[in-house]
Amino acid sequence: TEQLDVDLGGFDSSYDNAMGAVLDITPKYPSGDNSGFVHVGIFDSSFGYDFKVSDKVNGFIGARRSYFDLFYDKVTNIKEEAKKEEKTDIVVFPNYWDATFFLTYTEGNHLFSFENIAASDNLIVDTQKEEVRDPEATGEVAVSQGFATTGLRWIFSDDNYNANTLFYRRQTDAETRFFEKYRVSIHTVSNGLFHISTHDHEKHQPSYGFRATHNTIPLDILAPRPPQGDDAAPDPLTVLAENGEIFSLSQTFTTDNIYAFMQDIYSISDSLKLRYGLSTFDSSFGEYQTKADLRTALIYEIDEKNHLSFAIGQYTQSPEGFKQVEGFGNPALTDQKSIHYVAHYDHTFDNDYTMEIEPYYKEYKELAIEDRALNYVNKGTGNAYGADLTLKKRSDELYFYATYTYVKSKRQLNNDDKTKHTFYLETPHTVQLAASYHYSDPFVFSILTQYHTGTPYTPIESTSTIPIEGASDLVVPNYGDPFSKRFPDFFTLNLKMAYTEKIDIYSSIEFSFELMNATDNKNVQDIRYDDNYDIEGYNYQLPLLPWFDVTYRF
């Protein structure tokens, strides 16, 4: 990765299908310097090699695989007795793997590349804990998800014009099989063409582009219909006996989508710029209606060390795919909308520290929410507001990055209830610190710590019983207000010490030792209920975890 940028709001018209925030990853193309690395750790291994084929052809190959499954029981201290008592057994194999291959050809200002990236995650859960509360929700749950992308790219760059064109094929797979009889399988194949051009004139920097895709989506679903509402059961497996309706679908969907944008950055003066743009999106799926978004920003350079900007714009995003499936959702759904109001100020200090402040307000409308008659409708509303404060520095000796984020967000969940509830991911206060200090030639000390307000959850306030013929009555929960309570606050501290030994001018070997969750803080993952839905304890995230790595670079 050459560069990673996160925009929390007010981003320009070149980004599509996002109404909250975007993550922009710029790949690092091979340089042909015949350098590489081999990494071996306690829980994963990886390698990468940047190689030269000829004066104009370079390549890169890399891969990574975890073997966390071999240590899971020991790390989480799950003994056989505890497994039996809690009636649950978890097996992970492997946690993840990924692979990357790039091959580039350079001719003057032109770069042509063949790119292939693939990744996969797998998880198996063998659960017996629902044998009383929900006998149907007992047995093995297997989850796998992954993607593979292959593309051909052309990049052109000179003083006044830049272009980037990519033809790609992307396949994504997500499959869940549970309790031997149920399954949800979604495989998507997308063939796409992407292009963006940027010109640089005296006072204007116009850009334009498009993304066109043809998508084939076979769905194979045999599963219980989940309870209505984002205030669903705290354990997603406990839905079978509570809701006897089984949803079945085996169908292949095809869609043709096109996104296009135009924008310009106009230099009103040497210190003041105006960015304005228009984006549009259309799809052949269902009863989709073409949408257009206008976005603009005013950017002011106060001086070399101080910059100020204001942005406003409309952003649209498609609803989740399952909400648009006929019978389960509503194929008449269209895009959800948000309006962003964002201010930004940054200042560079004399010691090369940079501070950024970004307050924002977002208004959501036409959200896809639940409806008693139509399953889902575009009638939801919501809002979010907050601010981000960042302080960062990068030098030969020190890398420092600290952020504080404040956010409040509420959204409507159901068309029958106009109440706006806390967004299920809302954490009002978040503090993060990442720092790395090279305090002497062979040693580097690093720290990564995070604190945030506990995530919200929906409490169980009481229970009811459902008579089951020939068996004991089934106890089912009655839920309170959606996401009206919070888990305890989250805190983690990771410490790392690395020692590098030079072998020669081109190679070195690094030994590093890391303590993850060094304070052994008990961060709650979810609540553990007994068969009557009384709280009997909590399930926690990873405890204190030592980590040792060896990396050979050449």
ABEGO torsion letter per residue (X at the ends): XABBBBBAEGBBAABBGBAABBBBBBBBBBAGAGBBBBBBBAABBBBBBBBBABAABBBBBBBBBBAAAAAAAAAAGBBAAAAAAAGBBBBBOBABBBBBBBBBBBBEABBBBBBBBBBBBBBBBBBAAAAAABAABBEBBBBBBBBBBBBBBBBBBBAABBBBBBBBBBBBBBBBBBGGABBBBBBBBBBBBBBBBBBBBAABBBBBBBBBBBBBBBBBBBBBBBBBEAABBABAABAAAABABBBBBBBBBBBBBBBBBBBBBBBABAABBBBBBBBBBBBABEABBBBBBBBBBBBBBABAABBBBBBBBBBBBBBBAAAABBGABBAABBBBBBBBBBBBBBBBBAAGBBBBBBBBBBBBBGBBBBBAAAGBBBABBBBBBEBBBBBBBBBAABBBBBBBBBBBBBBBABAABABBBBBAABBABBBBBBBBBBABAABBBBBBBBBBBBBBBBBBABBBBBBBBGBBBBBBBBBBBBGABBBBBBBBBBBBBBBBBBABAABBBBBBBBBBGAAGBBBBABBBBBAAGBBAEBBBBBBBBBBBBBBBBX
